[in-house]
């Protein structure tokens, strides 16, 4: 969600992020040292890996559900922490997202989303 959209919705905090076009299976690299605080289905973010650094938290969305790290792991800058996930995801209870063919999706159209917040 873009900052302007957050402002219109009058949310208490903003999330700044970028989308990076990347094919399924592309390595996801940690951008800094930190601790993995979450590896789970993230709704609109699809499967997500979250890393807490000193003052910021980074969420890598639309990742492959076969996480390469787990909660509590310490990671180093440059470490491979996952891979870009598939567009279509199945067997996720309550997943309301569907593609134009009606198949369950993680809303990624071959992209990686990176959000960061304090």
BELFEN-V584295 format. One record per residue. N is the residue number from 1. RES is the residue in three letters. OMEGA is omega in radians with two decimals (none if undefined). NEAR is the number of other C-alpha atoms within 12 Angstrom. D_LAST is the distance of its C-alpha to the last C-alpha in Angstrom with 1 decimal. Layout:
BEGIN
n: (N | N)
res: (RES | RES)
omega: (OMEGA | OMEGA)
near: (NEAR | NEAR)
d_last: (D_LAST | D_LAST)
END
This chain:
BEGIN
n: (1 | 2 | 3 | 4 | 5 | 6 | 7 | 8 | 9 | 10 | 11 | 12 | 13 | 14 | 15 | 16 | 17 | 18 | 19 | 20 | 21 | 22 | 23 | 24 | 25 | 26 | 27 | 28 | 29 | 30 | 31 | 32 | 33 | 34 | 35 | 36 | 37 | 38 | 39 | 40 | 41 | 42 | 43 | 44 | 45 | 46 | 47 | 48 | 49 | 50 | 51 | 52 | 53 | 54 | 55 | 56 | 57 | 58 | 59 | 60 | 61 | 62 | 63 | 64 | 65 | 66 | 67 | 68 | 69 | 70 | 71 | 72 | 73 | 74 | 75 | 76 | 77 | 78 | 79 | 80 | 81 | 82 | 83 | 84 | 85 | 86 | 87 | 88 | 89 | 90 | 91 | 92 | 93 | 94 | 95 | 96 | 97 | 98 | 99 | 100 | 101 | 102 | 103 | 104 | 105 | 106 | 107 | 108 | 109 | 110 | 111 | 112 | 113 | 114 | 115 | 116 | 117 | 118)
res: (UNK | UNK | UNK | UNK | UNK | UNK | UNK | UNK | UNK | UNK | UNK | UNK | UNK | UNK | UNK | UNK | UNK | UNK | UNK | UNK | UNK | UNK | UNK | UNK | UNK | UNK | UNK | UNK | UNK | UNK | UNK | UNK | UNK | UNK | UNK | UNK | UNK | UNK | UNK | UNK | UNK | UNK | UNK | UNK | UNK | UNK | UNK | UNK | UNK | UNK | UNK | UNK | UNK | UNK | UNK | UNK | UNK | UNK | UNK | UNK | UNK | UNK | UNK | UNK | UNK | UNK | UNK | UNK | UNK | UNK | UNK | UNK | UNK | UNK | UNK | UNK | UNK | UNK | UNK | UNK | UNK | UNK | UNK | UNK | UNK | UNK | UNK | UNK | UNK | UNK | UNK | UNK | UNK | UNK | UNK | UNK | UNK | UNK | UNK | UNK | UNK | UNK | UNK | UNK | UNK | UNK | UNK | UNK | UNK | UNK | UNK | UNK | UNK | UNK | UNK | UNK | UNK | UNK)
omega: (-3.11 | -3.11 | -3.11 | 3.14 | 3.08 | -3.11 | 3.12 | -3.13 | 3.11 | 3.09 | -3.07 | 3.12 | 3.11 | 3.07 | 3.13 | -3.12 | 3.09 | 3.01 | -3.13 | 3.10 | -3.12 | 3.12 | 3.08 | 3.11 | 3.11 | -3.13 | 3.01 | -3.05 | 3.06 | -3.12 | 3.10 | 3.02 | 3.09 | 3.13 | 3.10 | -3.12 | -3.13 | 2.96 | -3.03 | 2.99 | -3.08 | 3.12 | -3.10 | 3.11 | -3.09 | 3.09 | -2.97 | 3.01 | -3.13 | -3.14 | 3.08 | 3.04 | -3.08 | -3.09 | -3.11 | 3.03 | -3.12 | 3.08 | 3.11 | -3.03 | 3.11 | 3.13 | 3.07 | -3.14 | 3.07 | -3.06 | 3.09 | 3.10 | 3.11 | 3.12 | 3.14 | 3.11 | 2.99 | -3.14 | -3.14 | 3.06 | 3.13 | -3.13 | 3.04 | -3.10 | -3.13 | 3.10 | 3.07 | -3.04 | 3.13 | 3.08 | -3.07 | 3.12 | -3.10 | 3.07 | 3.04 | -3.11 | 3.07 | 3.12 | -3.09 | -3.01 | -3.14 | 3.05 | -3.07 | 3.08 | -3.14 | 3.12 | 3.11 | -3.11 | 3.04 | 3.14 | 3.09 | 3.06 | -3.04 | 3.11 | 3.00 | 3.07 | 3.09 | 3.10 | 3.08 | -3.09 | -3.13 | none)
near: (22 | 19 | 20 | 14 | 14 | 15 | 15 | 13 | 13 | 11 | 14 | 10 | 18 | 20 | 24 | 23 | 21 | 19 | 24 | 21 | 17 | 22 | 21 | 24 | 22 | 22 | 23 | 35 | 27 | 31 | 26 | 25 | 24 | 29 | 30 | 31 | 23 | 24 | 32 | 27 | 31 | 26 | 22 | 22 | 34 | 39 | 38 | 41 | 48 | 43 | 39 | 30 | 24 | 13 | 14 | 20 | 28 | 34 | 43 | 46 | 45 | 48 | 46 | 37 | 33 | 21 | 30 | 24 | 32 | 22 | 21 | 16 | 22 | 21 | 28 | 20 | 17 | 15 | 20 | 23 | 39 | 34 | 33 | 39 | 38 | 29 | 32 | 29 | 30 | 21 | 14 | 20 | 12 | 16 | 23 | 19 | 25 | 21 | 17 | 12 | 9 | 12 | 17 | 25 | 31 | 38 | 31 | 35 | 28 | 27 | 31 | 39 | 38 | 32 | 30 | 29 | 20 | 16)
d_last: (15.9 | 15.9 | 14.2 | 17.7 | 18.3 | 15.3 | 16.7 | 20.2 | 19.2 | 17.6 | 14.6 | 12.4 | 9.2 | 9.3 | 8.7 | 10.0 | 12.4 | 15.8 | 18.9 | 21.2 | 24.8 | 25.9 | 28.8 | 28.7 | 28.7 | 26.8 | 24.9 | 21.1 | 20.0 | 16.9 | 15.4 | 14.5 | 15.4 | 13.7 | 14.6 | 15.3 | 14.1 | 15.7 | 18.6 | 20.0 | 21.2 | 18.4 | 20.6 | 20.2 | 18.2 | 21.1 | 20.9 | 17.3 | 16.1 | 12.6 | 11.7 | 9.4 | 9.5 | 9.4 | 6.0 | 4.5 | 6.1 | 9.0 | 11.5 | 15.0 | 17.0 | 20.8 | 21.6 | 25.0 | 25.3 | 27.0 | 23.8 | 24.5 | 21.9 | 21.4 | 19.0 | 19.0 | 20.0 | 18.9 | 18.6 | 19.3 | 18.4 | 21.1 | 21.9 | 22.9 | 20.9 | 22.5 | 24.4 | 24.1 | 25.6 | 28.6 | 28.7 | 30.6 | 29.6 | 32.1 | 32.3 | 28.9 | 29.8 | 28.7 | 27.6 | 28.5 | 28.0 | 31.2 | 32.2 | 35.2 | 37.6 | 36.3 | 34.8 | 31.6 | 28.7 | 25.0 | 24.7 | 24.3 | 27.1 | 27.0 | 23.5 | 20.2 | 17.0 | 13.8 | 10.5 | 7.1 | 3.8 | 0.0)
END
